[in-house]
Amino acid sequence: MSQTESVRLSKRLAEQQDCSRREAELYIEAGHVQVDGKVALVPGTHVGPGQQIRLAPGAKAEAIPPVTLLLHKPAGYTQGQPYGRVPSAHGLLTEKNLAEYDAPAPVRVLERHFADQLAFLPIPVPASGLVIYTQDPRIARKLEEDAYALEQEIVVGVKGQIVEGGLQRLCHGLIADRQPLPPAKVSWQNENHLRFAIKGFWPDKIDAMCEQVGLQVVSMRRLRIGRVSMAKLPEGQWRYLLPWEKF
């Protein structure tokens, strides 16, 4: 390497510690490496010959355990890849958006926690509320296999005049996409909001359900998935799924 050439931090650390490139990446992603006295978390960071690279004493090159993140998605975001002018809620998963009441975090916040996160149980782009992202294959399998068995609690803002017997029809007897919908638990939260507890279908069917009983949906917010609640999580912020929380 010339006196002016910069290289990837992982390569420089591997040469300095006489370890493999993968081991160097694990050291960096776990927060064990400092560049000029500051923790560096990105293996691809470029460093120059004059910069000081330090590995924490006793550091071990171990894989970082996968994490699951709970996000309060604002309306107007998609859970998956961005398209057109619709941004992805994944972009909100940054250290600065960690919910304050979750500080100190149950684990050290690492850049690796935001990579390879998969979203499950979609809600419509205009809706807000609880969204789950996970790296954990066990939780991913649970959410995928039990998707239709997990109860979702959703508060829906509506306007219009509900037809006679409309609340009972919302609970059972409606059709969407030419298919009868499973029973749902629906009640009035107040004069402008309905509370839905649904299983067996996605929240995007709620618009059509309300339309069939004379109501127009003006807002939608998911509060709970299974036994995991959004609680007081502020909009646009996220927290870690805690070890004792189960869906």
PLY file of the C-alpha trace (Angstrom):
ply
format ascii 1.0
element vertex 247
property float x
property float y
property float z
element edge 246
property int vertex1
property int vertex2
end_header
0.00 0.00 0.00
1.37 3.42 -0.96
1.66 6.29 1.50
-1.49 7.91 0.06
-3.60 4.86 -0.76
-6.72 4.19 1.32
-8.10 0.68 1.86
-11.17 -0.89 3.40
-11.05 -0.99 7.17
-11.69 -4.75 7.19
-8.65 -5.35 4.97
-6.40 -3.13 7.07
-7.55 -4.78 10.31
-7.09 -8.28 8.87
-3.51 -7.44 7.95
-2.84 -5.78 11.29
-4.30 -8.62 13.39
-3.25 -11.47 11.07
-6.83 -12.72 10.90
-9.27 -13.50 8.09
-11.27 -10.77 6.38
-14.48 -12.28 7.78
-13.11 -12.19 11.33
-12.14 -8.56 10.80
-15.69 -7.77 9.65
-17.13 -9.41 12.78
-14.83 -7.36 15.03
-15.93 -4.17 13.28
-19.67 -4.90 13.17
-19.64 -5.73 16.90
-18.18 -2.32 17.74
-14.77 -3.60 18.85
-12.71 -1.42 16.49
-11.75 2.23 16.75
-10.33 4.47 14.04
-8.46 7.45 15.46
-10.24 6.95 18.78
-13.78 6.66 17.40
-15.76 3.43 17.08
-16.15 2.34 13.44
-19.02 -0.01 12.61
-18.82 -0.30 8.82
-16.26 -2.78 7.42
-16.21 -0.96 4.09
-15.06 2.33 5.59
-11.89 3.50 3.86
-8.90 4.37 6.02
-5.60 5.97 5.14
-2.08 4.84 6.05
-1.74 7.45 8.80
-4.93 6.55 10.65
-4.70 4.59 13.89
-6.65 1.33 14.05
-7.24 -0.18 17.48
-8.92 -3.47 18.41
-10.45 -3.61 21.89
-8.58 -5.92 24.30
-10.25 -9.30 24.69
-12.50 -8.78 21.65
-13.87 -11.93 20.05
-14.81 -12.40 16.40
-18.32 -13.69 17.02
-21.44 -13.36 14.89
-23.89 -10.73 16.14
-27.17 -12.31 17.33
-30.14 -11.38 15.11
-32.61 -8.81 16.40
-36.26 -7.93 15.81
-37.35 -4.30 15.61
-40.80 -2.84 16.24
-41.52 0.35 14.33
-44.41 2.81 14.55
-44.81 3.36 10.81
-46.17 6.76 9.80
-48.84 6.92 7.13
-47.45 7.24 3.61
-44.62 4.72 3.96
-44.35 1.23 2.50
-42.88 -1.62 4.54
-40.89 -3.00 1.62
-38.85 -1.42 -1.14
-39.58 2.23 -1.99
-41.38 2.92 -5.25
-42.28 6.12 -7.04
-42.59 8.81 -4.40
-43.41 6.33 -1.63
-40.49 5.97 0.80
-39.67 2.78 2.68
-40.26 2.65 6.42
-36.99 0.71 6.62
-35.23 4.04 6.17
-36.52 5.07 9.61
-34.51 2.29 11.25
-31.57 4.39 12.40
-29.97 4.90 15.78
-31.37 8.44 16.08
-34.93 7.07 15.77
-34.60 4.66 18.68
-37.46 5.49 21.05
-36.21 7.54 23.98
-38.13 5.53 26.53
-36.21 2.49 25.30
-32.88 4.05 26.34
-30.64 2.57 27.39
-31.35 -0.07 24.76
-31.43 -3.71 25.93
-28.49 -4.35 23.59
-25.82 -2.11 22.14
-27.16 -0.44 18.98
-25.11 -1.59 15.99
-25.30 -0.77 12.28
-25.57 -4.51 11.66
-28.97 -4.48 13.39
-30.46 -2.51 10.50
-29.19 -4.76 7.71
-31.06 -7.71 6.18
-34.27 -6.83 8.00
-37.39 -8.49 6.59
-40.89 -7.05 7.07
-43.94 -9.18 7.80
-47.73 -8.73 8.09
-48.21 -5.77 5.73
-50.49 -2.81 6.29
-51.57 -0.39 3.54
-49.34 2.56 2.68
-51.94 5.11 3.94
-52.09 3.30 7.31
-49.87 3.88 10.32
-48.99 1.73 13.29
-47.03 -1.30 14.36
-44.68 -2.87 11.82
-42.26 -5.72 12.49
-38.80 -6.10 10.98
-36.67 -9.10 11.87
-33.32 -10.74 11.13
-34.18 -13.72 13.33
-35.08 -16.79 11.23
-37.10 -18.27 14.10
-39.31 -15.20 14.38
-39.52 -14.89 10.60
-40.76 -18.47 10.40
-43.28 -17.84 13.19
-44.67 -14.73 11.50
-44.82 -16.43 8.11
-46.41 -19.68 9.25
-48.85 -18.11 11.74
-49.66 -14.98 9.74
-53.35 -15.79 9.43
-53.64 -17.06 13.01
-52.23 -13.96 14.72
-54.86 -11.45 15.80
-54.26 -7.88 14.67
-55.86 -4.98 16.53
-56.53 -1.91 14.39
-58.24 1.41 15.08
-60.01 2.76 12.01
-61.21 6.33 11.58
-64.42 6.50 9.56
-66.97 8.98 8.28
-70.49 8.53 6.95
-73.64 6.90 8.29
-73.46 3.19 9.01
-76.37 1.16 7.64
-78.80 -0.58 9.96
-77.20 -3.76 11.26
-73.87 -2.63 9.84
-71.83 -3.37 12.95
-73.08 -6.96 13.01
-72.24 -7.31 9.31
-68.71 -6.05 9.94
-68.32 -8.79 12.53
-69.53 -11.50 10.18
-71.10 -11.83 6.77
-69.10 -9.59 4.43
-67.34 -10.50 1.19
-64.08 -9.14 -0.24
-62.58 -10.13 -3.59
-65.54 -12.50 -4.07
-64.55 -14.45 -0.97
-66.40 -14.52 2.37
-64.30 -12.98 5.13
-63.62 -14.77 8.41
-65.43 -13.42 11.48
-63.96 -10.29 13.07
-64.42 -8.49 16.37
-65.57 -4.94 15.64
-66.79 -2.32 18.10
-67.16 1.43 18.32
-64.27 3.13 20.13
-66.02 6.49 19.79
-68.38 8.09 17.29
-65.66 8.38 14.62
-63.49 5.33 15.26
-64.01 1.58 15.02
-61.79 -0.97 16.71
-61.12 -4.11 14.66
-59.58 -7.36 15.92
-59.00 -9.52 12.85
-57.59 -12.93 11.98
-57.35 -14.71 8.67
-57.16 -11.69 6.37
-55.04 -8.59 5.85
-55.92 -5.07 6.99
-56.21 -3.92 3.37
-59.66 -5.56 3.30
-61.01 -3.14 5.93
-61.66 -0.37 3.38
-63.97 -2.63 1.38
-65.67 -3.89 4.55
-66.50 -0.39 5.70
-67.69 0.65 2.25
-70.24 -2.19 2.26
-71.89 -0.76 5.39
-71.92 2.88 4.30
-68.67 4.07 5.87
-65.53 5.59 4.38
-62.15 4.91 5.96
-60.18 8.10 6.68
-57.39 6.64 8.84
-56.05 3.31 10.02
-53.58 2.52 12.82
-52.44 -0.95 13.89
-51.97 -1.24 17.65
-51.14 -4.89 18.20
-49.97 -8.09 16.50
-50.66 -11.20 18.54
-49.52 -10.44 22.08
-47.05 -7.72 21.06
-48.40 -4.19 21.44
-47.16 -0.90 20.03
-48.13 0.73 23.36
-46.63 4.25 23.64
-44.07 3.90 20.84
-43.92 7.35 19.17
-44.65 7.65 15.46
-41.54 7.27 13.32
-39.56 5.62 16.12
-38.65 2.01 16.87
-37.61 -0.26 19.70
-36.17 -3.74 20.13
-38.41 -6.75 20.67
-37.54 -7.79 24.21
-36.54 -11.38 25.04
-39.71 -12.10 27.02
-42.12 -10.73 24.38
-43.87 -13.43 22.36
-46.26 -13.12 19.45
0 1
1 2
2 3
3 4
4 5
5 6
6 7
7 8
8 9
9 10
10 11
11 12
12 13
13 14
14 15
15 16
16 17
17 18
18 19
19 20
20 21
21 22
22 23
23 24
24 25
25 26
26 27
27 28
28 29
29 30
30 31
31 32
32 33
33 34
34 35
35 36
36 37
37 38
38 39
39 40
40 41
41 42
42 43
43 44
44 45
45 46
46 47
47 48
48 49
49 50
50 51
51 52
52 53
53 54
54 55
55 56
56 57
57 58
58 59
59 60
60 61
61 62
62 63
63 64
64 65
65 66
66 67
67 68
68 69
69 70
70 71
71 72
72 73
73 74
74 75
75 76
76 77
77 78
78 79
79 80
80 81
81 82
82 83
83 84
84 85
85 86
86 87
87 88
88 89
89 90
90 91
91 92
92 93
93 94
94 95
95 96
96 97
97 98
98 99
99 100
100 101
101 102
102 103
103 104
104 105
105 106
106 107
107 108
108 109
109 110
110 111
111 112
112 113
113 114
114 115
115 116
116 117
117 118
118 119
119 120
120 121
121 122
122 123
123 124
124 125
125 126
126 127
127 128
128 129
129 130
130 131
131 132
132 133
133 134
134 135
135 136
136 137
137 138
138 139
139 140
140 141
141 142
142 143
143 144
144 145
145 146
146 147
147 148
148 149
149 150
150 151
151 152
152 153
153 154
154 155
155 156
156 157
157 158
158 159
159 160
160 161
161 162
162 163
163 164
164 165
165 166
166 167
167 168
168 169
169 170
170 171
171 172
172 173
173 174
174 175
175 176
176 177
177 178
178 179
179 180
180 181
181 182
182 183
183 184
184 185
185 186
186 187
187 188
188 189
189 190
190 191
191 192
192 193
193 194
194 195
195 196
196 197
197 198
198 199
199 200
200 201
201 202
202 203
203 204
204 205
205 206
206 207
207 208
208 209
209 210
210 211
211 212
212 213
213 214
214 215
215 216
216 217
217 218
218 219
219 220
220 221
221 222
222 223
223 224
224 225
225 226
226 227
227 228
228 229
229 230
230 231
231 232
232 233
233 234
234 235
235 236
236 237
237 238
238 239
239 240
240 241
241 242
242 243
243 244
244 245
245 246
